[in-house]
Amino acid sequence: MSTIKITPVNDDKSYKAALSRIEDLWEADNHTPQGEELNVLMIMVEAYEDIRYPMDDPDPVSAIEFIMDQKGYSLEDLRKLIGIARASELMNKKRPVSITQAKLLYKEWGVPAEALLSQ
């Protein structure tokens, strides 16, 4: 059995080295030493990225626009779902998403609840 040497990912140099190694191991089977190394490296890289490059949750309108784009929904579809006036007010950021609207957008379109409620 070979020993795998994994070093922490705590700066840009080790981050780039880990990404390069991940690329080398990308096709490794899960239950092999290489697959286990790949899993550990991916966890460390993700943790480093979360710290180094934090991302805020999208605002509700951006989240709705993203889902509309991804799923091919139109503004007319949104109007049918939550009402003409409400859709217009929401998309123009004149009113926040109501709990009723958030539940509907989550249930019917799959818009992430945390994005809808981050107002």
C-alpha positions as CSV (number, residue, x, y, z in Angstrom):
1,M,0.0,0.0,0.0
2,S,1.4,3.4,-1.0
3,T,1.3,6.4,1.3
4,I,-0.3,9.5,0.0
5,K,1.2,12.8,1.0
6,I,-1.4,15.6,1.2
7,T,-0.4,19.1,2.3
8,P,-2.8,21.8,3.5
9,V,-4.3,24.3,1.0
10,N,-3.6,27.5,2.8
11,D,-2.2,29.9,0.2
12,D,-2.4,30.6,-3.6
13,K,0.7,28.4,-4.3
14,S,-0.7,25.3,-2.5
15,Y,-4.2,26.0,-4.0
16,K,-2.8,26.0,-7.6
17,A,-0.8,22.8,-6.8
18,A,-4.0,21.1,-5.4
19,L,-6.0,22.1,-8.5
20,S,-3.3,20.6,-10.7
21,R,-3.3,17.4,-8.7
22,I,-7.1,17.3,-8.9
23,E,-6.9,17.5,-12.6
24,D,-4.4,14.6,-12.7
25,L,-6.7,12.5,-10.4
26,W,-10.0,13.4,-12.0
27,E,-10.7,10.0,-13.5
28,A,-9.8,8.1,-10.3
29,D,-12.2,5.5,-8.9
30,N,-13.7,6.5,-5.6
31,H,-12.6,3.5,-3.6
32,T,-8.9,3.6,-4.5
33,P,-6.1,5.6,-2.9
34,Q,-6.1,8.0,-5.8
35,G,-9.9,8.5,-5.4
36,E,-9.6,9.1,-1.7
37,E,-6.8,11.6,-2.4
38,L,-9.0,13.3,-4.9
39,N,-11.9,13.6,-2.4
40,V,-9.6,15.0,0.3
41,L,-8.1,17.6,-2.1
42,M,-11.5,18.7,-3.4
43,I,-12.7,19.2,0.2
44,M,-9.6,21.3,1.0
45,V,-9.9,23.3,-2.2
46,E,-13.5,24.0,-1.6
47,A,-12.8,25.2,2.0
48,Y,-10.0,27.4,0.8
49,E,-12.2,28.9,-1.9
50,D,-15.0,29.6,0.6
51,I,-12.5,31.5,2.8
52,R,-10.5,33.2,0.0
53,Y,-13.4,34.0,-2.4
54,P,-16.6,34.2,-0.3
55,M,-19.8,34.7,-2.3
56,D,-22.9,36.4,-1.0
57,D,-26.2,34.8,-1.7
58,P,-27.9,36.4,-4.7
59,D,-30.7,38.9,-4.1
60,P,-34.2,37.5,-4.7
61,V,-34.6,39.2,-8.1
62,S,-31.3,37.9,-9.4
63,A,-32.2,34.4,-8.2
64,I,-35.6,34.6,-10.0
65,E,-33.9,35.9,-13.2
66,F,-31.4,33.1,-13.0
67,I,-34.1,30.4,-12.8
68,M,-36.1,32.1,-15.5
69,D,-33.0,32.0,-17.8
70,Q,-32.1,28.4,-16.9
71,K,-35.6,27.0,-17.3
72,G,-36.8,29.2,-20.1
73,Y,-39.5,31.1,-18.2
74,S,-40.6,34.5,-19.4
75,L,-41.9,37.5,-17.5
76,E,-45.3,36.4,-18.7
77,D,-44.8,33.1,-16.9
78,L,-43.9,35.0,-13.7
79,R,-47.0,37.2,-14.1
80,K,-49.2,34.1,-14.4
81,L,-47.6,32.6,-11.3
82,I,-47.8,35.6,-8.9
83,G,-49.9,38.2,-10.7
84,I,-49.3,41.0,-13.2
85,A,-48.9,43.8,-10.7
86,R,-46.9,41.8,-8.2
87,A,-44.5,40.5,-10.8
88,S,-43.8,44.0,-12.0
89,E,-43.3,45.4,-8.5
90,L,-41.1,42.5,-7.6
91,M,-38.8,42.6,-10.7
92,N,-38.5,46.4,-10.4
93,K,-37.5,46.0,-6.7
94,K,-40.4,48.2,-5.6
95,R,-41.7,45.4,-3.2
96,P,-39.9,42.6,-1.5
97,V,-40.9,38.9,-2.1
98,S,-43.8,38.0,0.2
99,I,-43.8,34.7,2.1
100,T,-46.6,33.5,-0.2
101,Q,-44.7,34.4,-3.3
102,A,-41.5,32.8,-1.9
103,K,-43.3,29.6,-1.2
104,L,-44.8,29.6,-4.7
105,L,-41.5,30.4,-6.5
106,Y,-39.8,27.7,-4.4
107,K,-42.5,25.0,-5.0
108,E,-43.3,25.7,-8.6
109,W,-40.0,26.9,-10.1
110,G,-37.4,25.6,-7.6
111,V,-36.0,29.1,-6.7
112,P,-33.8,28.5,-3.7
113,A,-35.6,29.6,-0.5
114,E,-32.5,31.1,1.0
115,A,-32.1,33.4,-2.0
116,L,-35.8,34.4,-1.9
117,L,-35.7,35.3,1.8
118,S,-32.3,37.2,1.8
119,Q,-33.9,40.6,1.6
